[in-house]
Amino acid sequence: MTLSGFRFMQSGAAWFLMIGLALQLAASAHARTLAESISKITAGQPGYFSVYAARSGQSPSACLNCDEPINAASTIKLFVLDAAYVAFHEGALKPDETIIVHNRFHSLVGTGNFALEQKEDSYDPLYAQAGKPVSVAELLRVMIQYSSNLATNLMIERLGVMPIRAVVSQQGLDGITFGRMIEDFDADRQGIRNRVSARGLGNFLQKLDHGEIVGAPESHAMIDIMLGQKFNDIIPPGLPTHTPVAHKTGWVNGVRNDAAIVFLPSGRHFILVELSRDLPNESEGIKVMNRISEVVFAAFHHPPSGE
């Protein structure tokens, strides 16, 4: 090789290094801009907000209060779904297995029993099927898409609280605490609760999006169920109409949560988790969360030059 050729190679390598550094700096600035935008949206707003926003397969561009444990509300149902698919994979449960619908459950603590309040549930039709068999596949569907508390407790009873906790632990899902059935208030009074962090949910959705929860077929099947979500008032309103979103919402008094895989027109995906607590006015809190999803979509739909 001639000296001039060697110098050309050196200059070429330096050029590529400079381009790579420039792209990294652009991505870093882009992330700072998004994080700052989210902070401005939430600043001074009543209540507490936690946000995880990341491109699929990448570290978060915004992580506002994202390690803070928050009341999971119905987002905890994702981990009942997860445990069910582990059981399918292991042959311990089948989608066509049936469970007799009932509304009497044993508390995790002591010897007491409890029943769910139908008026607090979001899916009445299952209560009308009391005494009748319903397939596991159908229970999982209404648990996620309609956020049925009754379907959830029937599935937790079938799977077991401890095995569900074991799945969360074995999958390394830090930031997720699966405590108990829905409305097991005796357990709640002893401090046994369902808690999630935005990062914990975000990391779960990252793994799910990459086929790493149980396996690729199981992950894809869970995402298909989530795409049928019927409650769409938090993340979807900030997105263009008809944007596909695989997500799970959750709410209790003062709490509004949503955890999503969002599908961009480019074919890329991003992960967005929005959690909240202490909302004095839930409808106003939801408007804040709508705005967050709008700016996150804009940031990820129009990435820094070169991506």
N, C-alpha and C positions, 0 to 999 in steps of 0.2 A: 504493500500500500504506500502511496506517495504521501509526503508530508501535507500537501494541499488536501488530499483525500481525507487524511486523519483529522485535519482541522475542520473540514466540512462536516464530518461525523460528529465532532465535538460540538460544533455550532448547532447542528440539527438536534442533538440530545438536549442541549441547553434550551433550545426553542420549545421543544415538547415539555420540558420541565417547567418553563415559564407559563406555558398555556395551562398545564395542569394546576399550577399554583393559582393562576388567575381564576380558574373555574372554582377551585376550592374557596377562594376568597369571596367570589360572587355568591356561592351557595351559603357561606357563613353569613354574609350580609343579608341575604334573602331570609334566612332563618331569624336573624335578629329583628328584621323588619316585621315579620309575622308575629313573633313573640311580643314585640312592642305594641303592635296593633291590637292584639288580644288583651294585653294589659290595659290599654287605653279604654277599650270597650267595657271592661269590668270595673275599672277604677270608679269609686264613688257609688257604685250600684248597691242597693240593699241586698244582703245575702252574701253567700260565699260560693265561689266558682272554682272549679278544677278542670283543667283542659290538657289533653294529650293530642298532638297533631303531628303526623309523620307520613312521609311517603312509604309505600309498602317496601319492606326490606331495608329501610334506613332508620337511623336514630331520629328522635323527635326534633322537629323544627321549632316546636313550642311545647313547653311543659310547665304550665302554670299550676302551682300547688299540686303537682301531679302525684306526689307520694303521700298525700294526706288521706287517711282512711275516711270513707264516706259511707253513709247508709246505702247499702247496695240496692234497696228496693227490689224491683223485679229483674234487674240485670243479673242477679244471682242465679236466675233460671238458666242462664247460659251454661252453668257448670253442672246442672242436673242433666241438660242435654248432652254435654260432654261425657258425663259418667254413663249415660245410657248407651252412647256409641262405643265406649270402651267395653261395656257389657255385651253389645252386639258382636264386637270383634272377637271377644273371648268365648262367645257361644253361651254365655250365662243368661242372655235375654234375646228374644226375637221380636221384630217389629209387629208381627201378627199375633203375638201373645195378647190375651185379653185380661183386663182387670175389672172387677165388679165395682161400679161407682158407689162410693159411700162418703159420708161426711162426718166421720168420727175418727180421731187420731190420738195416738198416745203421745204425751209430752215427752221430750227428751230427758226431762228430769222428773224424779218422783214417780208416782203411779197415776197421776191425773190424766184425764182425757180432755179433748177440746174439739169444737166444731168451728168451721169457717163461717164468717158472716157473709151470706150471699150478697147482701147490699154493698159490701165492700169489694166484691169481686167484679171482674170486667167481662165475664163470659157466663151468662145465665144458662144457656142450653144444656151444659153438662149436669147441672143440678137436676134438671128434668129427667135425666137418665139414671137416677138413683136406683140401685138394684139390678142394673143391666150391665152386660159386659161391653167394654170399649177397648179397642186395640191400643197397644202401646204407641204405635205410629201416630194414631189420631190424638192421643193424649199429649205427645210431644209437640205436635203441630199446634194445638190450641194453647199449650203452655207458652210457646214462643210468639206465635202470631197474634193471639188474643190475650196473652198474659194471664191465662186462667190460673188462679190460685189453687182451685180444687184439683185440676190436672197436675199441678206441681206437687202438691202433697201426696197425691196418689203415686206419683213416680218416685218421690223421695222415700215413701213407705216401702215401695217395691225394691228400690236400690239400696237403701240404708244410708243414714247420715254419715257413719264412719267410712264406708266405702267411697262416698262422694268426696269426703275430706282427703282420703288416700289418693284419689285421682288427681286432685288439685296439687297435692304434695309431690306425687311422682312425676307430674308434668312440669314441676318447677315454676308454678304460677305464683310468684311472689306478689304480694299486694292483694291477694284474694283470701278472704276468710269466710269459709262456708260453715255457718254455725248451726242452723236449725231449720225446721219447717216454717212455712208461712203461718203467722199468727200463733205461734207457740209462745204465748206470753209468760208462762211459767219459766221457760228457759230464758226468755228475754230479761225477766226480773233478776236472773242470776248472772246477767252480763253475757249471755251466749247469743251473739248477734251475727248477722250477715253484713260483712263490710268489704268494700273494694276501694282500690285507688285507681286514678285515671291511668297511671303507668301500668298497673297490673292488668287492667282490661285491655289497654293498648297492646301490651306484649302478647296477651292471649289472642287477640285478633290478628296480630302479625303472624303468629304461628298458624292460626287457622287459615289465613290467606295463602300461606305457603304449603298447605297440606301436611302440617306437622302436628296436628291434634289428632291423635290415634293413627291416622294414615291419610293419604290423599283422597281415597274414595269417601271416607267418613267425613273428612273436613269439607269436601265439596257438598256432601249431602246436608250437613249442618248449615252451610252458607245458603243452600237452596231454600231451606226452611226459613231462614232469617230474611231472605228477599221478599217473603210474603207478609212482612210485618204490617199490621193494621193501624198501629198508632204512630203517626208521622208528624207530630207537631213541633219537634225540637230541631233535629239536624236537617231533614228534607226541605223545610221552607226556605232555607238559605241557599239551596242548590237550584240549578236550572230545572224546570219541569221535566219529569220523566227520567231524571238521573237515577240509575239503579243504585239502591242502598240496601246492604245486608246489615240489619241492626236489631238491637234490643233496647227498648225503653224501660223505664221504671219510675214509679212515683209513690210517695207517701206525703203526709203533710209537711210542707216546706221543702220538699226534695223533688227535683226533676232531673232525671238522668237519661242519657242516650249514648250508646256505644256502637260504632259503625265502621264497616268497610264500604268506601265510596268508590264507584267505578267511573273513571273519567272517559270522555269521548275518545281520547288517544289510546285507550286500552289499558292504561296504567291505573293503579289503585292508590288510594290513600286511606289511612286509619285516622278516625276522629272520635275521641271520647270527650263528652261534656258531662260533668257531674256538678251538682249544686246542693246546698243545704241552707237552712235558716232563711228561706225566701218568705218575706212578709206578704208578698203579692206574687203568686205563682205565674199568673199570666204575664206580668211585667218581666219576671225572671226568664220566662220562655222567650220573650222578645230579645233579650240580651243574648241568649244562646243561639237564636236564629241568626243574629248578626255575626256571631263568631263563626258559624258554619259558612256564612257568605264570604267572609274574608279568607277563610282557610281554602275554600274552593278556588277563589280567585288566585291565591298564591300558588296552589299546586297545579292549577290548569294553565297558568302562565309561568313556568319555572324560569330560573336564570338562563341566560343565553348559553348554549352549548350542552344543555341537559337533554 
